Amino acid sequence: MSRLLILGALSGPLGVAARMAQSRGAAIAQADHLGAALAHLRGPGADLVLCHVGHDVAGLLRGLAAERIACPVIACGPEESAAEAIAAVRAGARDFLPLPPDADLIAAMLEAAAGHGEGTQAPVARDPAMLAVLARANQVARADASVLITGESGTGKEVLARHIHAASRRARGPFVALNCAALPEALLESELFGHEKGAFSGAVAARRGKFEQADGGTLLLDEIGEMDPRLQAKLLRAIQEREVDRLGGTRPVRVDVRILAATNRDLAAEVRAGRFREDLYFRLDVVRLKLPPLRERPSDILPLAEHFARRYADANGLGRRLFSMAARAALLRHPWPGNVRELENAVHRAVLLAEGTDIGPEAIELAPCAPMAATAPTPAQGSVEGLVGRKVEEVERDLIIGTLSHCLGNRTRAAEILGISIRALRNKIHDYRASGLSVPAAPGYAVD
């Protein structure tokens, strides 16, 4: 369930938008003015803010930046509010939602806030490999033990985490997710542990971090392997002592939180390399659930495709569309290197492109797949000669930007292909942008 904060009166088109979001499973909170919105974000928090252009969107964004609150903001207003929309986006708003609202845009907005739709679907499993994982997840769900969820990017780690929370004794409590790779260290520390008034310039009031927001419920730490070692030590203490130290605080705050962690990295290898604390690893790895890639659970491909087809046909007001036999064969042949997320995107596109009542193979546009482990180019291919005379940093820059373009801006996937950490990739992106280079934008609401 996404937590949506609406800044503006819940009347007219904005109220319609709120009801649409609520029907999609979002938990709605409302604020009448900027001060109330910031107070809510310091306390219960939100996954997304929808701010009417009649309010000070730029002031809200400045307040969030000053108080180190990482929450995406979408401006909204009448379609004719072109000047206000441009000003809001230039100020840092992620997007502009025209009013009256469109149900498809509301759905896409919530899915992006939840992580490309991962958090809004129940696990779909028919393959024995996935059924075994779900059986183990159900077995440990009602315990309070930490769970480490591993698997390639796009396999549905957050889906499984939300399933565990829903099946736990904490189901009535909050589920709070934080992507540890998406935020710089200083911002991540404030997001996790909160801060007191005056802790840093801009901290005009105390703020609860994700640990406190998840009190009585579950906290998912996604991409945990990317966390800075200094923060790892503070996280370990919070888990061991069941209390957090806010930035600038003088006394600890007790919390009752179950920790779920997710990663696409081999944490044991990270421990051996000295990049991840061994004591934290053992605290997180009480129970491990490894999600198989989609290519290793072929019996799930068609059930997942049918699930997404129903979902996006309903979302777009279209009749139910079935896959033809040729389309089913095409889906089964594809190796799905992007896993469930790639399948979801392909089916969403196919539902929109299909003509008639069936989805044929012509509507299924699949990206050509590179080999899983590419070999080094040989001089005969002309690849090496093309590099002679160029500086190493230039070649590295072009490789990184080219890989980002290939991955449509997906930082996690690009880092995997390049064989570097997402933190190292983010530092490179920062340097390139500082030098005036254009870098492919991240999808959704990821923060560089």
Stockholm file with secondary structure:
# STOCKHOLM 1.0

chainA/1-448         MSRLLILGALSGPLGVAARMAQSRGAAIAQADHLGAALAHLRGPGADLVLCHVGHDVAGLLRGLAAERIACPVIACGPEESAAEAIAAVRAGARDFLPLPPDADLIAAMLEAAAGHGEGTQAPVARDPAMLAVLARANQVARADASVLITGESGTGKEVLARHIHAASRRARGPFVALNCAALPEALLESELFGHEKGAFSGAVAARRGKFEQADGGTLLLDEIGEMDPRLQAKLLRAIQEREVDRLGGTRPVRVDVRILAATNRDLAAEVRAGRFREDLYFRLDVVRLKLPPLRERPSDILPLAEHFARRYADANGLGRRLFSMAARAALLRHPWPGNVRELENAVHRAVLLAEGTDIGPEAIELAPCAPMAATAPTPAQGSVEGLVGRKVEEVERDLIIGTLSHCLGNRTRAAEILGISIRALRNKIHDYRASGLSVPAAPGYAVD
#=GR chainA/1-448 SS CCEEEEESCSSTHHHHHHHHHHHTTCEEEEESSHHHHHHHHHTTCCSEEEEETTSCHHHHHHHHHHTTCCCCEEEEEETTCHHHHHHHHHHTCSEEEEESCCHHHHHHHHHHHHSTTGGGSCCCCCSHHHHHHHHHHHHHHTSCCCEEEECCTTSCHHHHHHHHHHTSTTTTSCEEEEETTSSCHHHHHHHHHCBCTTSSTTCCSCBCCHHHHTTTSEEEEETGGGSCHHHHHHHHHHHHHTEECCBTCSSCEECCCEEEEEESSCHHHHHHTTSSCHHHHHHHTTEEEECCCGGGCGGGHHHHHHHHHHHHHHHTTCCCCEECHHHHHHHHHCCCTTHHHHHHHHHHHHHHHCCSSEECGGGCCCCCCCCSSCCCCCGGGTTTGGGTTSCHHHHHHHHHHHHHHHTTTCHHHHHHHHTSCHHHHHHHHHHHHHTTCCCCCCSTTCCC
#=GC SS_cons         CCEEEEESCSSTHHHHHHHHHHHTTCEEEEESSHHHHHHHHHTTCCSEEEEETTSCHHHHHHHHHHTTCCCCEEEEEETTCHHHHHHHHHHTCSEEEEESCCHHHHHHHHHHHHSTTGGGSCCCCCSHHHHHHHHHHHHHHTSCCCEEEECCTTSCHHHHHHHHHHTSTTTTSCEEEEETTSSCHHHHHHHHHCBCTTSSTTCCSCBCCHHHHTTTSEEEEETGGGSCHHHHHHHHHHHHHTEECCBTCSSCEECCCEEEEEESSCHHHHHHTTSSCHHHHHHHTTEEEECCCGGGCGGGHHHHHHHHHHHHHHHTTCCCCEECHHHHHHHHHCCCTTHHHHHHHHHHHHHHHCCSSEECGGGCCCCCCCCSSCCCCCGGGTTTGGGTTSCHHHHHHHHHHHHHHHTTTCHHHHHHHHTSCHHHHHHHHHHHHHTTCCCCCCSTTCCC
//
